[in-house]
Amino acid sequence: MKKRYDVIGVEDLIMDLAFQIDHLPATDGFSRILDYCWQSGGNAASAIVALARLGATCGMIGTAGDDAYGEFCVRDLAYHGVDTSHIKRHPGNTTLCVCLAEESTQGRSFLGLRGTPADMTPQEADESYVAQARAVHLSCIPSSAQQFVLDFARRNNLLVSLDAGAYSPAGAALARQADLLVMAEQFYQGLFGRDENYEKNCLRLANDGGHKAVVVTLGSRGCVGSDGEKAFTLGAFSGHKIVDTTGAGDVFHGGFLYAYLYRYMDPQWGYTLQDCARFASAVSYLNCLTLGGRTGIPTLEMTERFLRDGTVLEGDIPARKQHYRQAGFQ
C-alpha cells in the first residue's frame, strides 16, 4: 500500500521567542538585543518541519492550547506544508520558551513556562492516521498517545525514529523500542557515563538493542554512529559564523531521517549511515547560521549545494527572517 506520509511526528507544541544577545547580563545588569524572532518549537515538531522543508510529506499528532500561541504553532506547521488535522486544541495555555542565543560564547539559554497540561489520549492519536505513514518520529518525553503510536508502529512494521535528548529512565525505555536512535550527549552519558569510547558503545548499543542505527551528536565535535556492523566518527562543519544552535539537534534528526528514507533505503544512491549523518550535519549546520530553531532550515537544493562545494545559498532565508520577526503579530 502506498503511504500518504513519509513521517508523522508525535509531540505537544511549544511557542518560542528567541533573542540574540551580546552576552547574558549579570543580576541588575544590562545586555543588548541584537535580533529576535517568534517561532514554534519542540524536538519532534521542528524535526518534522525540517523534513517538510527538504521535501518530505509529513503530518503531526499533538496538542496545543486554545490561546494565540497555540494558534501560531499550528499555523507554523501548516506554513511548512505539514498536515495539522490531528493537532488537538485544548482549553488553556500553550507552553512558552524564551531562547537566548549569546553572541560572545555561541551558547544558548532557555526560560520555560509550562502550558496547561493536556495529554493527548490514545483515542485521539487515531491509528488509521498513523497507518498512512512510512515512519513515526517521537520526542523523548513519554505520553500515553506517544506510547500508543509507538506500539502501533512496532506491530505494523513502521520505522520508529526517536529524539533522545535529556536522559530519564522513561526515555531509556522508549529508546529500547526505536529503530533509529539519535542521542544527544546528555542521553549518551545517562547510558554510559563519562566513557568517551563513542564508537565502541554505539556499536554495542546497536547490536544489543537491535537498532538499525545509533548516533550520538556531539555539537561542535561532530557525531559518532553505528549500524551494528561498523562504526564511524564524523567531524562537524565549520567556517561560517554560528548565530544560534537552538534546534540544532531537532533539525539534525529531520535531516537524518530524510536521508535515511530517501537515500539510504534507495539503493541507487548508495548511501551509508555515515552519509546520512553528513547530510543531517549539513542541514543542522546551515540552520545554525540564523537565529531561531526553524528560520534557517535549508531546502534540499541549499543542502546539496553546500555538500557539493561548501557554498551557502541565501535562497529564501531573508524572507523567512522577516516572516518570523513579524509572526507574533500576524
TAURRA-V517005 format. One record per residue. N is the residue number from 1. RES is the residue in one letter. SS is DSSP state (~ for helix, > for strand, _ for the rest). NEAR is the number of other ideal C-beta (glycine too) atoms within 10 Angstrom. Layout:
# TAURRA-V517005
N&RES&SS&NEAR, N&RES&SS&NEAR
This chain:
# TAURRA-V517005
1&M&_&5, 2&K&_&5, 3&K&_&14, 4&R&_&14, 5&Y&>&22, 6&D&>&23, 7&V&>&28, 8&I&>&31, 9&G&>&33, 10&V&>&28, 11&E&_&26, 12&D&_&29, 13&L&_&27, 14&I&>&24, 15&M&>&28, 16&D&>&26, 17&L&>&18, 18&A&>&26, 19&F&>&20, 20&Q&>&21, 21&I&>&18, 22&D&_&13, 23&H&_&15, 24&L&_&13, 25&P&_&11, 26&A&_&8, 27&T&_&4, 28&D&_&5, 29&G&_&8, 30&F&_&8, 31&S&_&16, 32&R&_&11, 33&I&>&10, 34&L&>&13, 35&D&>&17, 36&Y&>&17, 37&C&>&26, 38&W&>&20, 39&Q&>&27, 40&S&>&28, 41&G&>&26, 42&G&_&28, 43&N&~&26, 44&A&~&30, 45&A&~&28, 46&S&~&31, 47&A&~&31, 48&I&~&31, 49&V&~&30, 50&A&~&30, 51&L&~&31, 52&A&~&24, 53&R&~&26, 54&L&~&24, 55&G&_&13, 56&A&_&22, 57&T&_&18, 58&C&>&27, 59&G&>&25, 60&M&>&28, 61&I&>&29, 62&G&>&28, 63&T&>&24, 64&A&>&28, 65&G&>&23, 66&D&_&15, 67&D&_&18, 68&A&~&12, 69&Y&~&23, 70&G&~&25, 71&E&~&15, 72&F&~&21, 73&C&~&29, 74&V&~&20, 75&R&~&13, 76&D&~&24, 77&L&~&26, 78&A&~&12, 79&Y&~&16, 80&H&_&16, 81&G&_&13, 82&V&_&25, 83&D&>&20, 84&T&>&17, 85&S&>&9, 86&H&>&18, 87&I&>&23, 88&K&>&15, 89&R&>&17, 90&H&>&18, 91&P&_&9, 92&G&_&15, 93&N&_&19, 94&T&_&28, 95&T&>&22, 96&L&>&18, 97&C&>&19, 98&V&>&14, 99&C&>&24, 100&L&>&20, 101&A&>&24, 102&E&>&17, 103&E&_&18, 104&S&_&10, 105&T&_&10, 106&Q&_&14, 107&G&>&12, 108&R&>&16, 109&S&>&14, 110&F&>&12, 111&L&>&10, 112&G&>&11, 113&L&>&11, 114&R&_&11, 115&G&_&22, 116&T&_&15, 117&P&_&10, 118&A&_&18, 119&D&_&13, 120&M&_&24, 121&T&_&13, 122&P&~&16, 123&Q&~&10, 124&E&~&16, 125&A&~&23, 126&D&_&18, 127&E&~&15, 128&S&~&6, 129&Y&~&17, 130&V&~&22, 131&A&_&16, 132&Q&_&17, 133&A&>&24, 134&R&>&18, 135&A&>&23, 136&V&>&27, 137&H&>&31, 138&L&>&28, 139&S&_&27, 140&C&_&24, 141&I&_&19, 142&P&_&17, 143&S&_&20, 144&S&~&14, 145&A&~&24, 146&Q&~&26, 147&Q&~&18, 148&F&~&21, 149&V&~&28, 150&L&~&21, 151&D&~&13, 152&F&~&17, 153&A&~&25, 154&R&~&14, 155&R&~&9, 156&N&_&11, 157&N&_&8, 158&L&_&22, 159&L&>&20, 160&V&>&21, 161&S&>&27, 162&L&>&28, 163&D&>&31, 164&A&>&30, 165&G&_&20, 166&A&_&13, 167&Y&_&19, 168&S&_&15, 169&P&~&8, 170&A&~&12, 171&G&~&20, 172&A&~&14, 173&A&~&11, 174&L&~&22, 175&A&~&22, 176&R&_&13, 177&Q&_&18, 178&A&_&28, 179&D&_&20, 180&L&>&23, 181&L&>&26, 182&V&>&28, 183&M&>&30, 184&A&>&22, 185&E&~&17, 186&Q&~&11, 187&F&~&24, 188&Y&~&24, 189&Q&~&15, 190&G&~&18, 191&L&~&15, 192&F&~&18, 193&G&_&9, 194&R&_&5, 195&D&_&11, 196&E&_&14, 197&N&_&12, 198&Y&~&22, 199&E&~&16, 200&K&~&14, 201&N&~&20, 202&C&~&28, 203&L&~&20, 204&R&~&16, 205&L&~&22, 206&A&~&23, 207&N&~&14, 208&D&~&11, 209&G&~&15, 210&G&_&12, 211&H&_&23, 212&K&_&17, 213&A&>&22, 214&V&>&29, 215&V&>&30, 216&V&>&25, 217&T&>&27, 218&L&_&18, 219&G&~&13, 220&S&~&13, 221&R&~&13, 222&G&_&17, 223&C&>&27, 224&V&>&25, 225&G&>&28, 226&S&>&25, 227&D&_&21, 228&G&_&19, 229&E&_&9, 230&K&_&13, 231&A&>&21, 232&F&>&18, 233&T&>&15, 234&L&>&19, 235&G&_&12, 236&A&_&14, 237&F&_&18, 238&S&_&8, 239&G&_&7, 240&H&_&13, 241&K&_&8, 242&I&_&14, 243&V&_&20, 244&D&_&27, 245&T&_&18, 246&T&_&26, 247&G&_&30, 248&A&~&22, 249&G&~&23, 250&D&~&27, 251&V&~&28, 252&F&~&27, 253&H&~&31, 254&G&~&32, 255&G&~&30, 256&F&~&31, 257&L&~&31, 258&Y&~&27, 259&A&~&24, 260&Y&~&24, 261&L&~&20, 262&Y&~&19, 263&R&~&17, 264&Y&~&22, 265&M&_&12, 266&D&_&10, 267&P&~&8, 268&Q&~&6, 269&W&~&12, 270&G&_&9, 271&Y&_&18, 272&T&_&15, 273&L&~&26, 274&Q&~&18, 275&D&~&18, 276&C&~&25, 277&A&~&26, 278&R&~&21, 279&F&~&25, 280&A&~&28, 281&S&~&22, 282&A&~&22, 283&V&~&30, 284&S&~&29, 285&Y&~&25, 286&L&~&24, 287&N&~&30, 288&C&_&23, 289&L&_&16, 290&T&_&22, 291&L&_&23, 292&G&_&31, 293&G&_&32, 294&R&_&27, 295&T&_&22, 296&G&_&25, 297&I&_&29, 298&P&_&28, 299&T&_&17, 300&L&~&15, 301&E&~&12, 302&M&~&23, 303&T&~&23, 304&E&~&14, 305&R&~&17, 306&F&~&19, 307&L&~&16, 308&R&~&8, 309&D&~&7, 310&G&_&11, 311&T&_&9, 312&V&_&16, 313&L&_&15, 314&E&_&8, 315&G&_&15, 316&D&_&12, 317&I&~&20, 318&P&~&10, 319&A&~&10, 320&R&~&20, 321&K&~&17, 322&Q&~&12, 323&H&~&17, 324&Y&~&22, 325&R&~&16, 326&Q&~&11, 327&A&~&17, 328&G&~&15, 329&F&~&6, 330&Q&_&8
